[in-house]
Amino acid sequence: MRQLRPVQVLAVTSGKGGVGKTNVSINLATALARGGQQVMLMDADMAMANVDVLLGIHPKLNLSHVIDGTHTLEDIIIDGPAGVHVVPASSGVRRMAELGPRENAGLIHAFSELTLPLDTLIIDTAAGLGESVISFARAAREVLVVVCDEPASLTDAYAMIKVLSREHGVQRFHVIASMTHTPSEGRLLYQKLAAVCDRFLDVTLNFLGAVPFDEYLRKAVQRQQPVVEAYNASRASQSFMQMAERITRWPRPTGPDGHLEFFIERLVNFSAGRGGVAA
């Protein structure tokens, strides 16, 4: 492991697909990079990867080549917007969606070979409660949960939080409300989720912010660019910039456990405990 400074590891997840999770990951990564941070964005949706699609990049290599052992992690990294280091996954490869504990451990162990200086690692997980989602979320320093104003979104987000808290000891979550129509709607969504969690779970939920329903966000998707770069004066862009600013004010990892190698160790230990063999 050559990564010498602590890294803030953020897992962006959601119980339900279709809530704008990947758009959140991409724009937060870009906003943090525009603010001067060294940022890596990892597409951890192993079978339905679309970070590369949303960014209009065409990787020749991806995480499947790392798992196969034919390439290192640094071999597959692509420079994205604002200098974000993008780690692409593979889309439509069934085997990638069925990685067991052994493969997950080996995949994350590949991070130990990184030489790039990093401040923040953002992991765009798959939706749902698959093995890799749990692995990444429980090992990350902070978990960001994206929800929208749909009953299934809130129900599935609660299920995600319940599993991570009761079975894996994750007790702090940050909620992002997506596709809101008014400033108060995002706060209300957070309050609904927080009320249920407060009643049944021993967790802390924080409201990170809301992404407004914005025509410029749709246009940015069509242009395959982050909205914070394509339309930086838009309401959606301003929202992402504000959330990024809040993230920069979070306490930075200071002890040894803040280094990337300990993030890897937590993942490997978890995978080994689920029946795999640590790489």
Sequence and secondary structure as in RCSB ss.txt:
>XXXX:A:sequence
MRQLRPVQVLAVTSGKGGVGKTNVSINLATALARGGQQVMLMDADMAMANVDVLLGIHPKLNLSHVIDGTHTLED
IIIDGPAGVHVVPASSGVRRMAELGPRENAGLIHAFSELTLPLDTLIIDTAAGLGESVISFARAAREVLVVVCDE
PASLTDAYAMIKVLSREHGVQRFHVIASMTHTPSEGRLLYQKLAAVCDRFLDVTLNFLGAVPFDEYLRKAVQRQQ
PVVEAYNASRASQSFMQMAERITRWPRPTGPDGHLEFFIERLVNFSAGRGGVAA
>XXXX:A:secstr
    S  EEEEEE SSSSSSHHHHHHHHHHHHHHTT  EEEEEE SSB  HHHHHT   S  HHHHHTTSS HHH
H EE GGG EEE   BS HHHHT  HHHHHHHHHGGGG  S  SEEEEEE SSS HHHHHHHHHSSEEEEEE SS
HHHHHHHHHHHHHHHHHH   EEEEEEEEESSHHHHHHHHHHHHHHHHHH   EEEEEEEEE  HHHHHHHHHTS
 HHHHSTTSHHHHHHHHHHHHHHTS    SGGGSHHHHHHHHHHHHHHTT    
